[in-house]
Amino acid sequence: MKSNGNRISIGLVQIRCGLSPDENLERAAAAIADAAARGAAIVCLPELFRSRYFCQTEDPGQFDLAEPVPGPTTERLATLAQKAKVVIVGSIFERRAAGIYHNTAVILDADGRFAGHYRKMHIPDDPRYYEKFYFTPGDLDFTAHQTQAGRIGALICWDQWFPEAARLVTLAGARLLFYPTAIGWDLKEIESVRARQYDAWQTVQRGHAIANGLFVAAVNRVGIEDGLNFWGGSFVADPFGAVIARASHDREETIVVECDLAQIEETRRNWPFLRDRRIDAYRDLMRRFRR
């Protein structure tokens, strides 16, 4: 593995997604190879990277894009992982059974082994994000996956806004938390609102890094697709919440970021949030709302 003691490099692949799933897969494959050549031990791709973001409309024909897991894309990612000796986190439109589809993150270990998968739990339903039409909520729990690069978590896009998800993945032992993402601005959005939206998106994930004392990596797509301008801005936050690397808003980039995992221990000793949790007093978190 391309790591040095407590230091490990991760690759964030920020790409445009075109009409051809095969061309998108080849673009991703080239970026994975580039990141691995630059020393990345783990490479994460954006959400649903094989296609344009089809959830902007409710179209039954789009279900034809789905595939089984394991399946053709996981097989290709496994081959890439084994060849480059790198862990890959990918996001796939999963066909689980007739009429049951998921938005699924898959983890391929550096030897090509299928290390695990996660099905998106929080499913949005907003203008241009009609995901409830396509995706069944996940049922694989919030967990961490053991890889040759250590234990990592993978949640997906809308999951980014929920502190419970990040906390549970942390409690499962993750040291790095990846969020494959497809998020953008409406083309009619004014500039000041765009800035506020991006700031909120980055801030909440920096909060997860701080509250849990781990590294958080958000990996977005970029470019204009129909009514959405995907805002890129992929970034990595360290356990103190500092943004240690960030991509642009308007172009494809593969950034490779070194993470010093010793910061996790150091940060948690000074901010022992996990130690001071009152697990005896949180039972009402299981309720929808308190009155």
N, C-alpha and C positions, 0 to 999 in steps of 0.2 A: 504494500500500500504506500501511496505517496503522502506519508505523514512523517513528522519528525518529533517523536516524543509526544508532548501535549499539543503540538501544533499540527493543524490539518487544514488543507486548502479545499474550498468548495467552489463549484462552478455554477453560475446562474445564467441560463440560456434565455435571452430576451429576443424573440423572433417575431416576424410577421407571418401570418398564416393565410395561405392562398386557397384557391378552389380545389386543388388536387391533393388528396390525402397522401398519395405516394411522394409527391414533391415536398410536402411538408415534413414527411418522415425523413427524407434525404437531407433536407436543410437541418433538421434536428441532429441527424447522425453526424454531419460535418461539424456542427457546433460542439457535440460531445467529444469528438476526436480532438478538436482544437483545445477544449478545456483540459482534457486529460494530458495532452502534450505540454500544457503550461503548468502542470503539477496538481490539478484537481484530483482529489480522492473521491469526492461525491459530486455528481452533476444533477441538477434539477431542471426540468423542462416546464413550460407554462401549462396551465390548465387546458385540457382538450386540444393539445397542440396539433393533432392530425387534421383538423378541419377549421374552417372559419367558425366563429361563434354563432351556432345555428339557433340558439335560444332566444334570439330577438323576435321570432315569430313562433306561432304554434302550427307546426307543419308535420303531419304524420309521416310524410316521406323521409324526414330526417332520421327516423329510426333505422333506416338502412345503413347509416354510418356506424352503427354499433357493432361490436364484435365480442367474442367470449374472452374471458380472462381465466387461465392463460389462453393466448391466441396469437394471431400473426404479429401484432405489434409487440407483445411481450417477448415473443421469440426473437424478433429482430433486436430489441433492446438488450436481451440476454446475450446475444452474439456480440453486440457492441461493448457491453460491460466486460465480457470475458477477454475480448481482444485488447481493450484499452486498460484492463485491470482497474476499473473504476466502478463505484456504486452509482446506479442511475435511479432517479425518482421521476416517474412519468405519470401523466394523467390520461385516462382512457375512457371512452364512452363504452361502458360494459353492457353487453347483452347477457343477462343472467339466465333468462328463460323467456319464452314467448310472453310479451306484455310486461316483463320486469326488466327495467334498465337502471343502471347506476352510473354516477360520475365517480370514477374509481382511480385512486392513486396506487401505482404498483412500485415495488422496490425490488430492483435486480442487484444482487450482490456482485462483488468484483470478480467472482469466478463464474458468473452467469447464472448462479442459482437464484430461483424465485424466493426472495427473502420475506415476502408478505405483501399485503395490500390493505387499503382502507377505502371504505365507501363513504362518500360525502354525507354527513349527517344533517347539516343545516341547509335547507333548500329554499332559495329565494323565489319570490314571485312578484316582480316589479315590472314596470314598462321596460321592454327590451331585455329583460332577464326572466323569461317565462320558464324557469327551470322545473317548476312543479309539474308541468305538462310532460316533461321528459324523464325525470329522475325519481326513482323510489328512494326514500331516505335510507341511509346506510344502517347496517346492523352488525358491524364488526367491532364495535367499541372503540374507545380512544386509547390507543396503545403505542408502544415504541417497538421498533423492529431491530433485531440484532444483525449487524453487518460486519464485514471485516474492518470497516471504519468506525465501529462502535455503534451504540444504540441511537437511532434517529427516529424522529416523529415526522409524519406527513399528514397534514390536514389540507383542506381545499377551499380556497377563495372565501365564500360567505362565512365559513368557519372562523375566518380571521377576526370577526367582531365579537366572538364569544369567549370570555375569559375562562369559563368552565372547561372548554375543550383543551385549551393550552395547558391548564393546570393538570388535567388528568393525564395528558401525554407526558408532562413533566414527572408526575408521580409514578409513571411506568418506566422511568429511567432515561428518557431522551436527554441528550446533551445538545443536540441541534434539532430545530423544528423548522421544517420546510412547508411553505404554502404555495403550491402551484396555483396560478391566478389568471383570471380573465376579467379585468375591470377597466372601465373607461368612462369618458365623458360623453354625454349627449352632444351631438354636433351643434345644437342650439344653445348650449350652456355658455354663459358669459364668463370672462376670464377670472373675475374675482371669486365666483362660485367654484370654478375649477380648482383654484388654488386651495380653497377651504376644504374641498372634498379630498384632495390628495393629502393635505396635511392631517386630516382626521384619520385617513386610512393608515398612514405611516405611524401616527401617534399611538393608535390603539395597539399596534403590533410591537412598537417599542415598549409599551406598557406590559405586554406579555413577557418580553425579554427581562424586564426589571422585576416584575412580580414573581417570576419563576427562576430567575438566575440562570438563563441559558441563552444560546445564540438562536436568533430568529432570522430566517431568510425568506423573503417574499419574491416570487418569480412571475412576472407579468408578461403578456404579449404586448405588441406595439403595432401601430398602424390603424388606418380607417377601414372599418367593415360596416357597410350599410349605414346605420344611424349612429354608430358608436366610434369614437376616437379612443382606442385603447392607449392608456397613458404611460405605459412602460414604467419607468421609475423603480425598477427592481432594486432591492436593497438588502443589506445585512445589518442587523443590530446586535451588539454584544450584550453580555449579561448586565451591564450597567445602563443599557438603553441607548448607547451612543451608536449612531449610524456610521459604520466603518467603511462602507462602500455603497455607491448608488449609481445606477445606470441613467441614461438620458430619458427624456419623454418621447422622443421622436425618431429613434433609429434602432436598428438591430444591434445588439451587443452581446458578447459573452464575457462576463466579468469573472475573474478568479480571485478569491478572497481568502487570505490566511486567517484562521481563527485559533487563538491560543486558549485551549480548553482549560488551562490552569486558572483562567479568570473565573470559571464557574465556582470552583472551591473558594477562591479568594472573595468573590462577591457574596456568596451565601454565608461565609463566616461573618462578614460585616453587616449584611442585611439578611438575617436568618428568618425570612418569612415562612419557609416551610417548617421550621422548628416551632414557630409561635402560632401556627394555625390552631384555632379552637374547633377541632373536628367534632367535639361533643355538642357544639352549639349551632351547627349548620343544617339541621334537619329540614328546615323550611325551604331550603334551596330546591327541594324536591316538589315544591308546590308551584303552580303557575303564577300566583300572586298572593300576597299577604294582605289581610284586611284586619 
